[in-house]
Structure formats: structure tokens, C-alpha cells
Amino acid sequence: MMTVDRFDRTPIYQQVARAVRDRILSGELQPRDPIPSESEMVRDHGVARDTARAAVLLLREEGYVVTMPQRGSFVADRENWPK
């Protein structure tokens, strides 16, 4: 599931975030479902852990993801998604 295009000018963390966001918007990941862990993103996209962490942070800032300490990151309820 390699979705990173290293020739694309879009920063890699944004490409990883886009891949997860697309899964959310398509309905593959539903509200309250866990998103892939940082380790899974590292493995699936061939990126550094800091890149995966930045992707999750971006998704949180956009409102698609909530993070619960000691539990992980989950798809936010739809009312929190951007309009």
C-alpha cells in the first residue's frame, strides 16, 4: 500500500495524511475506528516515524482524528470533520 510519491512536491507527511484521510472519507474507516498506528504507517508507506507522527498531528488539527493517551488515535465523529 505504498502511497508516497517521492517525486511529488507535496510533503511526505501530507501524502501519508491524505492516504488515511481518503480511507476515512471513503467509509473504509468509520468514526471511532482506530487509524493505522505509527508503526503501521512506517511499514506501509516506507516513511520515518516522525513523518507518520506528523501525519497524525495534521489529521488531528483538521478534525478527522482524535488521540486518546494510552489508547491510540481514532477517527473522530463526523460533526468534527471540516465542512
mmCIF file of the N, C-alpha and C atoms, coordinates in Angstrom:
data_MODEL
# 
_entry.id   MODEL 
# 
loop_
_atom_site.group_PDB 
_atom_site.id 
_atom_site.type_symbol 
_atom_site.label_atom_id 
_atom_site.label_alt_id 
_atom_site.label_comp_id 
_atom_site.label_asym_id 
_atom_site.label_entity_id 
_atom_site.label_seq_id 
_atom_site.pdbx_PDB_ins_code 
_atom_site.Cartn_x 
_atom_site.Cartn_y 
_atom_site.Cartn_z 
_atom_site.occupancy 
_atom_site.B_iso_or_equiv 
_atom_site.pdbx_formal_charge 
_atom_site.auth_seq_id 
_atom_site.auth_comp_id 
_atom_site.auth_asym_id 
_atom_site.auth_atom_id 
_atom_site.pdbx_PDB_model_num 
ATOM 1   N N  . MET A 1 1  ? 0.836   -1.195 0.000  1.00 0.00 ? 1  MET A N  1 
ATOM 2   C CA . MET A 1 1  ? 0.000   0.000  0.000  1.00 0.00 ? 1  MET A CA 1 
ATOM 3   C C  . MET A 1 1  ? 0.873   1.247  0.000  1.00 0.00 ? 1  MET A C  1 
ATOM 4   N N  . MET A 1 2  ? 1.897   1.256  -0.771 1.00 0.00 ? 2  MET A N  1 
ATOM 5   C CA . MET A 1 2  ? 2.809   2.398  -0.840 1.00 0.00 ? 2  MET A CA 1 
ATOM 6   C C  . MET A 1 2  ? 2.116   3.553  -1.556 1.00 0.00 ? 2  MET A C  1 
ATOM 7   N N  . THR A 1 3  ? 1.885   4.655  -0.858 1.00 0.00 ? 3  THR A N  1 
ATOM 8   C CA . THR A 1 3  ? 1.176   5.788  -1.439 1.00 0.00 ? 3  THR A CA 1 
ATOM 9   C C  . THR A 1 3  ? 2.054   7.022  -1.533 1.00 0.00 ? 3  THR A C  1 
ATOM 10  N N  . VAL A 1 4  ? 3.303   6.902  -1.156 1.00 0.00 ? 4  VAL A N  1 
ATOM 11  C CA . VAL A 1 4  ? 4.200   8.044  -1.138 1.00 0.00 ? 4  VAL A CA 1 
ATOM 12  C C  . VAL A 1 4  ? 4.897   8.158  -2.493 1.00 0.00 ? 4  VAL A C  1 
ATOM 13  N N  . ASP A 1 5  ? 4.810   9.343  -3.081 1.00 0.00 ? 5  ASP A N  1 
ATOM 14  C CA . ASP A 1 5  ? 5.494   9.630  -4.334 1.00 0.00 ? 5  ASP A CA 1 
ATOM 15  C C  . ASP A 1 5  ? 6.608   10.618 -4.025 1.00 0.00 ? 5  ASP A C  1 
ATOM 16  N N  . ARG A 1 6  ? 7.818   10.149 -4.003 1.00 0.00 ? 6  ARG A N  1 
ATOM 17  C CA . ARG A 1 6  ? 8.946   10.998 -3.624 1.00 0.00 ? 6  ARG A CA 1 
ATOM 18  C C  . ARG A 1 6  ? 9.272   12.058 -4.671 1.00 0.00 ? 6  ARG A C  1 
ATOM 19  N N  . PHE A 1 7  ? 8.674   11.969 -5.862 1.00 0.00 ? 7  PHE A N  1 
ATOM 20  C CA . PHE A 1 7  ? 8.853   12.995 -6.882 1.00 0.00 ? 7  PHE A CA 1 
ATOM 21  C C  . PHE A 1 7  ? 7.787   14.083 -6.793 1.00 0.00 ? 7  PHE A C  1 
ATOM 22  N N  . ASP A 1 8  ? 6.753   13.829 -6.021 1.00 0.00 ? 8  ASP A N  1 
ATOM 23  C CA . ASP A 1 8  ? 5.685   14.804 -5.796 1.00 0.00 ? 8  ASP A CA 1 
ATOM 24  C C  . ASP A 1 8  ? 6.232   15.902 -4.882 1.00 0.00 ? 8  ASP A C  1 
ATOM 25  N N  . ARG A 1 9  ? 5.868   17.135 -5.161 1.00 0.00 ? 9  ARG A N  1 
ATOM 26  C CA . ARG A 1 9  ? 6.342   18.252 -4.329 1.00 0.00 ? 9  ARG A CA 1 
ATOM 27  C C  . ARG A 1 9  ? 5.572   18.371 -3.009 1.00 0.00 ? 9  ARG A C  1 
ATOM 28  N N  . THR A 1 10 ? 4.480   17.629 -2.890 1.00 0.00 ? 10 THR A N  1 
ATOM 29  C CA . THR A 1 10 ? 3.715   17.634 -1.650 1.00 0.00 ? 10 THR A CA 1 
ATOM 30  C C  . THR A 1 10 ? 4.555   16.965 -0.570 1.00 0.00 ? 10 THR A C  1 
ATOM 31  N N  . PRO A 1 11 ? 4.691   17.602 0.611  1.00 0.00 ? 11 PRO A N  1 
ATOM 32  C CA . PRO A 1 11 ? 5.473   16.976 1.680  1.00 0.00 ? 11 PRO A CA 1 
ATOM 33  C C  . PRO A 1 11 ? 4.969   15.552 1.979  1.00 0.00 ? 11 PRO A C  1 
ATOM 34  N N  . ILE A 1 12 ? 5.892   14.686 2.323  1.00 0.00 ? 12 ILE A N  1 
ATOM 35  C CA . ILE A 1 12 ? 5.573   13.279 2.519  1.00 0.00 ? 12 ILE A CA 1 
ATOM 36  C C  . ILE A 1 12 ? 4.544   13.091 3.635  1.00 0.00 ? 12 ILE A C  1 
ATOM 37  N N  . TYR A 1 13 ? 4.662   13.842 4.736  1.00 0.00 ? 13 TYR A N  1 
ATOM 38  C CA . TYR A 1 13 ? 3.695   13.660 5.825  1.00 0.00 ? 13 TYR A CA 1 
ATOM 39  C C  . TYR A 1 13 ? 2.287   14.005 5.346  1.00 0.00 ? 13 TYR A C  1 
ATOM 40  N N  . GLN A 1 14 ? 2.161   14.971 4.424  1.00 0.00 ? 14 GLN A N  1 
ATOM 41  C CA . GLN A 1 14 ? 0.849   15.316 3.891  1.00 0.00 ? 14 GLN A CA 1 
ATOM 42  C C  . GLN A 1 14 ? 0.323   14.209 2.974  1.00 0.00 ? 14 GLN A C  1 
ATOM 43  N N  . GLN A 1 15 ? 1.213   13.544 2.263  1.00 0.00 ? 15 GLN A N  1 
ATOM 44  C CA . GLN A 1 15 ? 0.802   12.424 1.417  1.00 0.00 ? 15 GLN A CA 1 
ATOM 45  C C  . GLN A 1 15 ? 0.278   11.267 2.271  1.00 0.00 ? 15 GLN A C  1 
ATOM 46  N N  . VAL A 1 16 ? 0.964   10.989 3.384  1.00 0.00 ? 16 VAL A N  1 
ATOM 47  C CA . VAL A 1 16 ? 0.523   9.919  4.282  1.00 0.00 ? 16 VAL A CA 1 
ATOM 48  C C  . VAL A 1 16 ? -0.821  10.301 4.908  1.00 0.00 ? 16 VAL A C  1 
ATOM 49  N N  . ALA A 1 17 ? -0.939  11.553 5.345  1.00 0.00 ? 17 ALA A N  1 
ATOM 50  C CA . ALA A 1 17 ? -2.208  12.013 5.916  1.00 0.00 ? 17 ALA A CA 1 
ATOM 51  C C  . ALA A 1 17 ? -3.327  11.906 4.886  1.00 0.00 ? 17 ALA A C  1 
ATOM 52  N N  . ARG A 1 18 ? -3.036  12.247 3.634  1.00 0.00 ? 18 ARG A N  1 
ATOM 53  C CA . ARG A 1 18 ? -4.041  12.150 2.575  1.00 0.00 ? 18 ARG A CA 1 
ATOM 54  C C  . ARG A 1 18 ? -4.511  10.705 2.396  1.00 0.00 ? 18 ARG A C  1 
ATOM 55  N N  . ALA A 1 19 ? -3.572  9.758  2.464  1.00 0.00 ? 19 ALA A N  1 
ATOM 56  C CA . ALA A 1 19 ? -3.937  8.342  2.308  1.00 0.00 ? 19 ALA A CA 1 
ATOM 57  C C  . ALA A 1 19 ? -4.896  7.907  3.416  1.00 0.00 ? 19 ALA A C  1 
ATOM 58  N N  . VAL A 1 20 ? -4.627  8.324  4.653  1.00 0.00 ? 20 VAL A N  1 
ATOM 59  C CA . VAL A 1 20 ? -5.511  7.970  5.775  1.00 0.00 ? 20 VAL A CA 1 
ATOM 60  C C  . VAL A 1 20 ? -6.834  8.723  5.638  1.00 0.00 ? 20 VAL A C  1 
ATOM 61  N N  . ARG A 1 21 ? -6.772  10.002 5.295  1.00 0.00 ? 21 ARG A N  1 
ATOM 62  C CA . ARG A 1 21 ? -7.992  10.805 5.121  1.00 0.00 ? 21 ARG A CA 1 
ATOM 63  C C  . ARG A 1 21 ? -8.884  10.192 4.044  1.00 0.00 ? 21 ARG A C  1 
ATOM 64  N N  . ASP A 1 22 ? -8.276  9.742  2.955  1.00 0.00 ? 22 ASP A N  1 
ATOM 65  C CA . ASP A 1 22 ? -9.059  9.112  1.883  1.00 0.00 ? 22 ASP A CA 1 
ATOM 66  C C  . ASP A 1 22 ? -9.783  7.861  2.387  1.00 0.00 ? 22 ASP A C  1 
ATOM 67  N N  . ARG A 1 23 ? -9.121  7.101  3.251  1.00 0.00 ? 23 ARG A N  1 
ATOM 68  C CA . ARG A 1 23 ? -9.767  5.909  3.823  1.00 0.00 ? 23 ARG A CA 1 
ATOM 69  C C  . ARG A 1 23 ? -10.936 6.301  4.721  1.00 0.00 ? 23 ARG A C  1 
ATOM 70  N N  . ILE A 1 24 ? -10.799 7.419  5.415  1.00 0.00 ? 24 ILE A N  1 
ATOM 71  C CA . ILE A 1 24 ? -11.875 7.904  6.279  1.00 0.00 ? 24 ILE A CA 1 
ATOM 72  C C  . ILE A 1 24 ? -13.045 8.383  5.422  1.00 0.00 ? 24 ILE A C  1 
ATOM 73  N N  . LEU A 1 25 ? -12.758 9.214  4.432  1.00 0.00 ? 25 LEU A N  1 
ATOM 74  C CA . LEU A 1 25 ? -13.816 9.797  3.606  1.00 0.00 ? 25 LEU A CA 1 
ATOM 75  C C  . LEU A 1 25 ? -14.514 8.761  2.743  1.00 0.00 ? 25 LEU A C  1 
ATOM 76  N N  . SER A 1 26 ? -13.823 7.690  2.388  1.00 0.00 ? 26 SER A N  1 
ATOM 77  C CA . SER A 1 26 ? -14.440 6.637  1.585  1.00 0.00 ? 26 SER A CA 1 
ATOM 78  C C  . SER A 1 26 ? -15.333 5.726  2.423  1.00 0.00 ? 26 SER A C  1 
ATOM 79  N N  . GLY A 1 27 ? -15.209 5.831  3.751  1.00 0.00 ? 27 GLY A N  1 
ATOM 80  C CA . GLY A 1 27 ? -16.002 4.977  4.628  1.00 0.00 ? 27 GLY A CA 1 
ATOM 81  C C  . GLY A 1 27 ? -15.287 3.705  5.038  1.00 0.00 ? 27 GLY A C  1 
ATOM 82  N N  . GLU A 1 28 ? -14.083 3.489  4.509  1.00 0.00 ? 28 GLU A N  1 
ATOM 83  C CA . GLU A 1 28 ? -13.320 2.311  4.910  1.00 0.00 ? 28 GLU A CA 1 
ATOM 84  C C  . GLU A 1 28 ? -13.011 2.362  6.410  1.00 0.00 ? 28 GLU A C  1 
ATOM 85  N N  . LEU A 1 29 ? -12.697 3.554  6.906  1.00 0.00 ? 29 LEU A N  1 
ATOM 86  C CA . LEU A 1 29 ? -12.526 3.768  8.343  1.00 0.00 ? 29 LEU A CA 1 
ATOM 87  C C  . LEU A 1 29 ? -13.709 4.600  8.821  1.00 0.00 ? 29 LEU A C  1 
ATOM 88  N N  . GLN A 1 30 ? -14.431 4.096  9.786  1.00 0.00 ? 30 GLN A N  1 
ATOM 89  C CA . GLN A 1 30 ? -15.626 4.740  10.313 1.00 0.00 ? 30 GLN A CA 1 
ATOM 90  C C  . GLN A 1 30 ? -15.302 5.501  11.600 1.00 0.00 ? 30 GLN A C  1 
ATOM 91  N N  . PRO A 1 31 ? -16.160 6.471  11.971 1.00 0.00 ? 31 PRO A N  1 
ATOM 92  C CA . PRO A 1 31 ? -15.960 7.146  13.244 1.00 0.00 ? 31 PRO A CA 1 
ATOM 93  C C  . PRO A 1 31 ? -15.763 6.149  14.391 1.00 0.00 ? 31 PRO A C  1 
ATOM 94  N N  . ARG A 1 32 ? -14.797 6.440  15.213 1.00 0.00 ? 32 ARG A N  1 
ATOM 95  C CA . ARG A 1 32 ? -14.395 5.663  16.390 1.00 0.00 ? 32 ARG A CA 1 
ATOM 96  C C  . ARG A 1 32 ? -13.534 4.447  16.051 1.00 0.00 ? 32 ARG A C  1 
ATOM 97  N N  . ASP A 1 33 ? -13.305 4.178  14.763 1.00 0.00 ? 33 ASP A N  1 
ATOM 98  C CA . ASP A 1 33 ? -12.361 3.118  14.380 1.00 0.00 ? 33 ASP A CA 1 
ATOM 99  C C  . ASP A 1 33 ? -10.943 3.606  14.655 1.00 0.00 ? 33 ASP A C  1 
ATOM 100 N N  . PRO A 1 34 ? -10.055 2.708  15.035 1.00 0.00 ? 34 PRO A N  1 
ATOM 101 C CA . PRO A 1 34 ? -8.650  3.118  15.178 1.00 0.00 ? 34 PRO A CA 1 
ATOM 102 C C  . PRO A 1 34 ? -8.055  3.376  13.792 1.00 0.00 ? 34 PRO A C  1 
ATOM 103 N N  . ILE A 1 35 ? -7.209  4.388  13.709 1.00 0.00 ? 35 ILE A N  1 
ATOM 104 C CA . ILE A 1 35 ? -6.476  4.593  12.465 1.00 0.00 ? 35 ILE A CA 1 
ATOM 105 C C  . ILE A 1 35 ? -5.217  3.736  12.544 1.00 0.00 ? 35 ILE A C  1 
ATOM 106 N N  . PRO A 1 36 ? -4.530  3.537  11.424 1.00 0.00 ? 36 PRO A N  1 
ATOM 107 C CA . PRO A 1 36 ? -3.290  2.761  11.484 1.00 0.00 ? 36 PRO A CA 1 
ATOM 108 C C  . PRO A 1 36 ? -2.313  3.388  12.480 1.00 0.00 ? 36 PRO A C  1 
ATOM 109 N N  . SER A 1 37 ? -1.606  2.541  13.197 1.00 0.00 ? 37 SER A N  1 
ATOM 110 C CA . SER A 1 37 ? -0.625  3.032  14.159 1.00 0.00 ? 37 SER A CA 1 
ATOM 111 C C  . SER A 1 37 ? 0.560   3.652  13.420 1.00 0.00 ? 37 SER A C  1 
ATOM 112 N N  . GLU A 1 38 ? 1.373   4.408  14.143 1.00 0.00 ? 38 GLU A N  1 
ATOM 113 C CA . GLU A 1 38 ? 2.580   4.969  13.539 1.00 0.00 ? 38 GLU A CA 1 
ATOM 114 C C  . GLU A 1 38 ? 3.445   3.857  12.963 1.00 0.00 ? 38 GLU A C  1 
ATOM 115 N N  . SER A 1 39 ? 3.560   2.753  13.680 1.00 0.00 ? 39 SER A N  1 
ATOM 116 C CA . SER A 1 39 ? 4.368   1.629  13.195 1.00 0.00 ? 39 SER A CA 1 
ATOM 117 C C  . SER A 1 39 ? 3.825   1.078  11.883 1.00 0.00 ? 39 SER A C  1 
ATOM 118 N N  . GLU A 1 40 ? 2.499   0.993  11.775 1.00 0.00 ? 40 GLU A N  1 
ATOM 119 C CA . GLU A 1 40 ? 1.888   0.511  10.533 1.00 0.00 ? 40 GLU A CA 1 
ATOM 120 C C  . GLU A 1 40 ? 2.135   1.492  9.394  1.00 0.00 ? 40 GLU A C  1 
ATOM 121 N N  . MET A 1 41 ? 2.047   2.785  9.677  1.00 0.00 ? 41 MET A N  1 
ATOM 122 C CA . MET A 1 41 ? 2.304   3.788  8.646  1.00 0.00 ? 41 MET A CA 1 
ATOM 123 C C  . MET A 1 41 ? 3.750   3.722  8.171  1.00 0.00 ? 41 MET A C  1 
ATOM 124 N N  . VAL A 1 42 ? 4.664   3.543  9.122  1.00 0.00 ? 42 VAL A N  1 
ATOM 125 C CA . VAL A 1 42 ? 6.085   3.412  8.774  1.00 0.00 ? 42 VAL A CA 1 
ATOM 126 C C  . VAL A 1 42 ? 6.266   2.223  7.834  1.00 0.00 ? 42 VAL A C  1 
ATOM 127 N N  . ARG A 1 43 ? 5.678   1.102  8.185  1.00 0.00 ? 43 ARG A N  1 
ATOM 128 C CA . ARG A 1 43 ? 5.811   -0.116 7.385  1.00 0.00 ? 43 ARG A CA 1 
ATOM 129 C C  . ARG A 1 43 ? 5.103   0.009  6.036  1.00 0.00 ? 43 ARG A C  1 
ATOM 130 N N  . ASP A 1 44 ? 3.863   0.484  6.046  1.00 0.00 ? 44 ASP A N  1 
ATOM 131 C CA . ASP A 1 44 ? 3.048   0.514  4.830  1.00 0.00 ? 44 ASP A CA 1 
ATOM 132 C C  . ASP A 1 44 ? 3.480   1.575  3.823  1.00 0.00 ? 44 ASP A C  1 
ATOM 133 N N  . HIS A 1 45 ? 3.992   2.699  4.307  1.00 0.00 ? 45 HIS A N  1 
ATOM 134 C CA . HIS A 1 45 ? 4.329   3.809  3.419  1.00 0.00 ? 45 HIS A CA 1 
ATOM 135 C C  . HIS A 1 45 ? 5.830   4.008  3.251  1.00 0.00 ? 45 HIS A C  1 
ATOM 136 N N  . GLY A 1 46 ? 6.623   3.279  4.022  1.00 0.00 ? 46 GLY A N  1 
ATOM 137 C CA . GLY A 1 46 ? 8.069   3.404  3.905  1.00 0.00 ? 46 GLY A CA 1 
ATOM 138 C C  . GLY A 1 46 ? 8.593   4.757  4.328  1.00 0.00 ? 46 GLY A C  1 
ATOM 139 N N  . VAL A 1 47 ? 8.035   5.276  5.426  1.00 0.00 ? 47 VAL A N  1 
ATOM 140 C CA . VAL A 1 47 ? 8.427   6.600  5.916  1.00 0.00 ? 47 VAL A CA 1 
ATOM 141 C C  . VAL A 1 47 ? 9.025   6.487  7.314  1.00 0.00 ? 47 VAL A C  1 
ATOM 142 N N  . ALA A 1 48 ? 9.624   7.562  7.777  1.00 0.00 ? 48 ALA A N  1 
ATOM 143 C CA . ALA A 1 48 ? 10.186  7.619  9.129  1.00 0.00 ? 48 ALA A CA 1 
ATOM 144 C C  . ALA A 1 48 ? 9.051   7.794  10.145 1.00 0.00 ? 48 ALA A C  1 
ATOM 145 N N  . ARG A 1 49 ? 9.312   7.396  11.377 1.00 0.00 ? 49 ARG A N  1 
ATOM 146 C CA . ARG A 1 49 ? 8.304   7.529  12.441 1.00 0.00 ? 49 ARG A CA 1 
ATOM 147 C C  . ARG A 1 49 ? 7.891   8.988  12.634 1.00 0.00 ? 49 ARG A C  1 
ATOM 148 N N  . ASP A 1 50 ? 8.846   9.913  12.559 1.00 0.00 ? 50 ASP A N  1 
ATOM 149 C CA . ASP A 1 50 ? 8.494   11.332 12.704 1.00 0.00 ? 50 ASP A CA 1 
ATOM 150 C C  . ASP A 1 50 ? 7.532   11.784 11.612 1.00 0.00 ? 50 ASP A C  1 
ATOM 151 N N  . THR A 1 51 ? 7.676   11.228 10.423 1.00 0.00 ? 51 THR A N  1 
ATOM 152 C CA . THR A 1 51 ? 6.773   11.555 9.321  1.00 0.00 ? 51 THR A CA 1 
ATOM 153 C C  . THR A 1 51 ? 5.373   11.032 9.619  1.00 0.00 ? 51 THR A C  1 
ATOM 154 N N  . ALA A 1 52 ? 5.283   9.809  10.113 1.00 0.00 ? 52 ALA A N  1 
ATOM 155 C CA . ALA A 1 52 ? 3.988   9.235  10.482 1.00 0.00 ? 52 ALA A CA 1 
ATOM 156 C C  . ALA A 1 52 ? 3.348   10.060 11.600 1.00 0.00 ? 52 ALA A C  1 
ATOM 157 N N  . ARG A 1 53 ? 4.148   10.471 12.566 1.00 0.00 ? 53 ARG A N  1 
ATOM 158 C CA . ARG A 1 53 ? 3.637   11.273 13.687 1.00 0.00 ? 53 ARG A CA 1 
ATOM 159 C C  . ARG A 1 53 ? 3.108   12.615 13.176 1.00 0.00 ? 53 ARG A C  1 
ATOM 160 N N  . ALA A 1 54 ? 3.821   13.221 12.232 1.00 0.00 ? 54 ALA A N  1 
ATOM 161 C CA . ALA A 1 54 ? 3.373   14.499 11.662 1.00 0.00 ? 54 ALA A CA 1 
ATOM 162 C C  . ALA A 1 54 ? 2.061   14.320 10.896 1.00 0.00 ? 54 ALA A C  1 
ATOM 163 N N  . ALA A 1 55 ? 1.893   13.196 10.233 1.00 0.00 ? 55 ALA A N  1 
ATOM 164 C CA . ALA A 1 55 ? 0.648   12.923 9.509  1.00 0.00 ? 55 ALA A CA 1 
ATOM 165 C C  . ALA A 1 55 ? -0.524  12.833 10.481 1.00 0.00 ? 55 ALA A C  1 
ATOM 166 N N  . VAL A 1 56 ? -0.324  12.144 11.592 1.00 0.00 ? 56 VAL A N  1 
ATOM 167 C CA . VAL A 1 56 ? -1.390  12.025 12.602 1.00 0.00 ? 56 VAL A CA 1 
ATOM 168 C C  . VAL A 1 56 ? -1.715  13.394 13.190 1.00 0.00 ? 56 VAL A C  1 
ATOM 169 N N  . LEU A 1 57 ? -0.689  14.186 13.464 1.00 0.00 ? 57 LEU A N  1 
ATOM 170 C CA . LEU A 1 57 ? -0.903  15.533 14.001 1.00 0.00 ? 57 LEU A CA 1 
ATOM 171 C C  . LEU A 1 57 ? -1.727  16.374 13.024 1.00 0.00 ? 57 LEU A C  1 
ATOM 172 N N  . LEU A 1 58 ? -1.420  16.299 11.743 1.00 0.00 ? 58 LEU A N  1 
ATOM 173 C CA . LEU A 1 58 ? -2.177  17.040 10.741 1.00 0.00 ? 58 LEU A CA 1 
ATOM 174 C C  . LEU A 1 58 ? -3.637  16.591 10.731 1.00 0.00 ? 58 LEU A C  1 
ATOM 175 N N  . LEU A 1 59 ? -3.872  15.295 10.762 1.00 0.00 ? 59 LEU A N  1 
ATOM 176 C CA . LEU A 1 59 ? -5.247  14.778 10.779 1.00 0.00 ? 59 LEU A CA 1 
ATOM 177 C C  . LEU A 1 59 ? -6.003  15.232 12.033 1.00 0.00 ? 59 LEU A C  1 
ATOM 178 N N  . ARG A 1 60 ? -5.289  15.306 13.154 1.00 0.00 ? 60 ARG A N  1 
ATOM 179 C CA . ARG A 1 60 ? -5.924  15.816 14.384 1.00 0.00 ? 60 ARG A CA 1 
ATOM 180 C C  . ARG A 1 60 ? -6.278  17.279 14.224 1.00 0.00 ? 60 ARG A C  1 
ATOM 181 N N  . GLU A 1 61 ? -5.342  18.074 13.692 1.00 0.00 ? 61 GLU A N  1 
ATOM 182 C CA . GLU A 1 61 ? -5.598  19.504 13.501 1.00 0.00 ? 61 GLU A CA 1 
ATOM 183 C C  . GLU A 1 61 ? -6.766  19.744 12.555 1.00 0.00 ? 61 GLU A C  1 
ATOM 184 N N  . GLU A 1 62 ? -6.916  18.885 11.554 1.00 0.00 ? 62 GLU A N  1 
ATOM 185 C CA . GLU A 1 62 ? -8.017  19.014 10.600 1.00 0.00 ? 62 GLU A CA 1 
ATOM 186 C C  . GLU A 1 62 ? -9.353  18.562 11.187 1.00 0.00 ? 62 GLU A C  1 
ATOM 187 N N  . GLY A 1 63 ? -9.317  17.789 12.276 1.00 0.00 ? 63 GLY A N  1 
ATOM 188 C CA . GLY A 1 63 ? -10.551 17.334 12.918 1.00 0.00 ? 63 GLY A CA 1 
ATOM 189 C C  . GLY A 1 63 ? -10.993 15.937 12.538 1.00 0.00 ? 63 GLY A C  1 
ATOM 190 N N  . TYR A 1 64 ? -10.193 15.233 11.732 1.00 0.00 ? 64 TYR A N  1 
ATOM 191 C CA . TYR A 1 64 ? -10.561 13.874 11.318 1.00 0.00 ? 64 TYR A CA 1 
ATOM 192 C C  . TYR A 1 64 ? -10.209 12.816 12.359 1.00 0.00 ? 64 TYR A C  1 
ATOM 193 N N  . VAL A 1 65 ? -9.293  13.142 13.254 1.00 0.00 ? 65 VAL A N  1 
ATOM 194 C CA . VAL A 1 65 ? -8.756  12.145 14.189 1.00 0.00 ? 65 VAL A CA 1 
ATOM 195 C C  . VAL A 1 65 ? -8.709  12.730 15.592 1.00 0.00 ? 65 VAL A C  1 
ATOM 196 N N  . VAL A 1 66 ? -8.981  11.875 16.564 1.00 0.00 ? 66 VAL A N  1 
ATOM 197 C CA . VAL A 1 66 ? -8.771  12.223 17.974 1.00 0.00 ? 66 VAL A CA 1 
ATOM 198 C C  . VAL A 1 66 ? -7.778  11.211 18.546 1.00 0.00 ? 66 VAL A C  1 
ATOM 199 N N  . THR A 1 67 ? -6.946  11.689 19.458 1.00 0.00 ? 67 THR A N  1 
ATOM 200 C CA . THR A 1 67 ? -5.958  10.816 20.087 1.00 0.00 ? 67 THR A CA 1 
ATOM 201 C C  . THR A 1 67 ? -6.266  10.723 21.566 1.00 0.00 ? 67 THR A C  1 
ATOM 202 N N  . MET A 1 68 ? -6.281  9.498  22.057 1.00 0.00 ? 68 MET A N  1 
ATOM 203 C CA . MET A 1 68 ? -6.519  9.247  23.474 1.00 0.00 ? 68 MET A CA 1 
ATOM 204 C C  . MET A 1 68 ? -5.235  8.682  24.074 1.00 0.00 ? 68 MET A C  1 
ATOM 205 N N  . PRO A 1 69 ? -4.687  9.367  25.081 1.00 0.00 ? 69 PRO A N  1 
ATOM 206 C CA . PRO A 1 69 ? -3.454  8.867  25.686 1.00 0.00 ? 69 PRO A CA 1 
ATOM 207 C C  . PRO A 1 69 ? -3.599  7.414  26.134 1.00 0.00 ? 69 PRO A C  1 
ATOM 208 N N  . GLN A 1 70 ? -2.573  6.649  25.872 1.00 0.00 ? 70 GLN A N  1 
ATOM 209 C CA . GLN A 1 70 ? -2.502  5.232  26.247 1.00 0.00 ? 70 GLN A CA 1 
ATOM 210 C C  . GLN A 1 70 ? -3.471  4.347  25.472 1.00 0.00 ? 70 GLN A C  1 
ATOM 211 N N  . ARG A 1 71 ? -4.235  4.918  24.525 1.00 0.00 ? 71 ARG A N  1 
ATOM 212 C CA . ARG A 1 71 ? -5.196  4.112  23.761 1.00 0.00 ? 71 ARG A CA 1 
ATOM 213 C C  . ARG A 1 71 ? -4.932  4.149  22.267 1.00 0.00 ? 71 ARG A C  1 
ATOM 214 N N  . GLY A 1 72 ? -4.509  5.303  21.756 1.00 0.00 ? 72 GLY A N  1 
ATOM 215 C CA . GLY A 1 72 ? -4.245  5.415  20.330 1.00 0.00 ? 72 GLY A CA 1 
ATOM 216 C C  . GLY A 1 72 ? -5.042  6.527  19.684 1.00 0.00 ? 72 GLY A C  1 
ATOM 217 N N  . SER A 1 73 ? -5.031  6.526  18.361 1.00 0.00 ? 73 SER A N  1 
ATOM 218 C CA . SER A 1 73 ? -5.739  7.544  17.589 1.00 0.00 ? 73 SER A CA 1 
ATOM 219 C C  . SER A 1 73 ? -6.902  6.899  16.854 1.00 0.00 ? 73 SER A C  1 
ATOM 220 N N  . PHE A 1 74 ? -8.020  7.616  16.825 1.00 0.00 ? 74 PHE A N  1 
ATOM 221 C CA . PHE A 1 74 ? -9.267  7.094  16.291 1.00 0.00 ? 74 PHE A CA 1 
ATOM 222 C C  . PHE A 1 74 ? -9.909  8.116  15.362 1.00 0.00 ? 74 PHE A C  1 
ATOM 223 N N  . VAL A 1 75 ? -10.731 7.622  14.446 1.00 0.00 ? 75 VAL A N  1 
ATOM 224 C CA . VAL A 1 75 ? -11.493 8.507  13.568 1.00 0.00 ? 75 VAL A CA 1 
ATOM 225 C C  . VAL A 1 75 ? -12.474 9.292  14.439 1.00 0.00 ? 75 VAL A C  1 
ATOM 226 N N  . ALA A 1 76 ? -12.480 10.605 14.249 1.00 0.00 ? 76 ALA A N  1 
ATOM 227 C CA . ALA A 1 76 ? -13.377 11.470 15.012 1.00 0.00 ? 76 ALA A CA 1 
ATOM 228 C C  . ALA A 1 76 ? -14.809 11.308 14.517 1.00 0.00 ? 76 ALA A C  1 
ATOM 229 N N  . ASP A 1 77 ? -15.756 11.703 15.342 1.00 0.00 ? 77 ASP A N  1 
ATOM 230 C CA . ASP A 1 77 ? -17.152 11.719 14.923 1.00 0.00 ? 77 ASP A CA 1 
ATOM 231 C C  . ASP A 1 77 ? -17.308 12.727 13.790 1.00 0.00 ? 77 ASP A C  1 
ATOM 232 N N  . ARG A 1 78 ? -18.212 12.461 12.882 1.00 0.00 ? 78 ARG A N  1 
ATOM 233 C CA . ARG A 1 78 ? -18.359 13.274 11.657 1.00 0.00 ? 78 ARG A CA 1 
ATOM 234 C C  . ARG A 1 78 ? -18.595 14.755 11.939 1.00 0.00 ? 78 ARG A C  1 
ATOM 235 N N  . GLU A 1 79 ? -19.252 15.091 13.020 1.00 0.00 ? 79 GLU A N  1 
ATOM 236 C CA . GLU A 1 79 ? -19.528 16.505 13.290 1.00 0.00 ? 79 GLU A CA 1 
ATOM 237 C C  . GLU A 1 79 ? -18.251 17.309 13.530 1.00 0.00 ? 79 GLU A C  1 
ATOM 238 N N  . ASN A 1 80 ? -17.134 16.627 13.786 1.00 0.00 ? 80 ASN A N  1 
ATOM 239 C CA . ASN A 1 80 ? -15.857 17.326 13.982 1.00 0.00 ? 80 ASN A CA 1 
ATOM 240 C C  . ASN A 1 80 ? -15.076 17.506 12.683 1.00 0.00 ? 80 ASN A C  1 
ATOM 241 N N  . TRP A 1 81 ? -15.518 16.840 11.619 1.00 0.00 ? 81 TRP A N  1 
ATOM 242 C CA . TRP A 1 81 ? -14.811 16.927 10.339 1.00 0.00 ? 81 TRP A CA 1 
ATOM 243 C C  . TRP A 1 81 ? -15.022 18.303 9.733  1.00 0.00 ? 81 TRP A C  1 
ATOM 244 N N  . PRO A 1 82 ? -14.064 18.764 8.944  1.00 0.00 ? 82 PRO A N  1 
ATOM 245 C CA . PRO A 1 82 ? -14.251 20.060 8.281  1.00 0.00 ? 82 PRO A CA 1 
ATOM 246 C C  . PRO A 1 82 ? -15.428 20.021 7.315  1.00 0.00 ? 82 PRO A C  1 
ATOM 247 N N  . LYS A 1 83 ? -16.041 21.134 7.127  1.00 0.00 ? 83 LYS A N  1 
ATOM 248 C CA . LYS A 1 83 ? -17.199 21.215 6.220  1.00 0.00 ? 83 LYS A CA 1 
ATOM 249 C C  . LYS A 1 83 ? -16.749 21.504 4.812  1.00 0.00 ? 83 LYS A C  1 
# 
